[in-house]
Amino acid sequence: MEYSDIGTVATWLTEQGLNGATETELLTGFCDTCRRLGLPLDRSLALMDTLHPVHEGRAFRWDSEQDVEPEFAYGPMGGDGNSLENWQRSAFYHLWTGSENEVRRRLAFGDPADFYMLDTMQAEGHTDFVAMVRKFDKAGTIGEMDCFFVHFATRHQEGFSDHHMMVLRKLAPVLALAIKCIGLGRIARTIAEVYLGEDAARQVLDGKISRGKSERISAVLWFSDLVNYTKISDSASPEEILPMLNAYSDLVITAVHEAGGNVLKLIGDGVLAIFKADAPADACSAALKAERVLHERLVTLNNERAFEERPTTDVYIGLHIGDVFYGNIGSQERLDFTVIGPAVNEVSRIASLCRSVDFNVLMSSDFAAAVPEAERGALACVGRYALRGVQRPQELFTLETAGTIR
C-alpha cells in the first residue's frame, strides 16, 4: 500500500460518511479497499456506545475468510456474568481504563495471547493484532458515546510492518469520524422515535419542524388510561408506582405499535395514539386489534402481579374517528408534534366516561359506523351520553365477546 493511497482511502471514507453509508458498509468498504491496496487485513471489529433506551452500543465486524455477523447491538458492559468477565479481559477494556491509545500483540512472534479471544484468533492463524481507541472530548460526547474502539488482525506470516502500522494509525481516526457521523444520525432518529413516536419522528426528521406546520388528516383516535390509578398511587408504596406504570404502559404502547398505530403522547397514566390508513375501516380494524391484544396480555400481567401480591389494574379505552390537525404546536423554543381538534377532545371525554358507565371500552357512533361490517357484530350500543365540553350527546358502543360486555 503506497503512501499516496492513504488519501484515496480517507477520501472514500469521507464521501461515504457524508452520503449516509451504514457503519457496516463503512467498515467493510474500508477493509476491502485497504486489502486490495496491499494492507494485509484479515479481521476487524469496531464498536461504539450510543444513546438508546435498551442497547448500550453497536458493534461491526469484518473477516476476509469467514462469514461473520456483520452488525449486532450489545447490552450494558457492566452487567453480571460472562459478558462482564469477557469485557474486562478485552483489549478494549485495557484501553478504556488506561492512558494508551493503542495496544498490540504480535501473536506469531512471542507476544502473549492475554486478551479475550486472542487465543482463538491465534489458533485460527492470525499472526498480529492491534487494538485502538479514539476518546472523544466532552463536547463530542453524547450519552455513552464517548469513544470509538477498533481492532485489526492479519494472518500474514510477517504480521503488520512498520509501514502498515503507520497507515492504520493515519486512517483509524478517519474511520472513527465517519462511523461517529452515522452513529449521531442513528441517535437522532432513536431520540425522535422514543419521544415523539415513529410517524411523528419521521415527519420531523424529514423537515417538518416549523411552528404551525401541520396537515389535516382523518384518523382513528385512541385515548386510554389506567383504572383507579390515583387510588392505587395513593395507597401503594412509592417504590411500586413507577414499575407498575411502566409495566402497564408497556402493554398499551406495544399493542398499539404492533397493530400499526402511533403513540403521540404519554400523559401520566394516559396514552394518546392514532391509527392512519387509506380506508377508515382498516384504521378501525387496527385499533380493535390493538384492544384485543392488550386485553389478552392484561390478563396474563394481572395474574402474575396478583401472584406476587403486587397492585393490579385494568385499562379504560376510548375510540373515535375524525379529522384532526397533525403537526407542530407550541413556541419557537418548545414544540410538540401532536394532533389537535374537536375529535381529540371528544375521544378523551369518551375514555373518561368509562368510569361512570362501568365499561372498559367505549367508542363513538362515528367509529362504530366505520368498523368493517364483518366486525360490527362484536359491538353493542350502550346508549346516548352527554360528554363534557361537547355540544351534542353521543351514542356510544362497547365490545361484546362471548356474551360478556366489557
Summary of the structure (lengths in Angstrom):
residues: 406
radius of gyration: 28.0
end to end distance: 72.6
largest distance: 86.6
contacts: 1262
relative contact order: 0.09
helix: 45%
strand: 27%
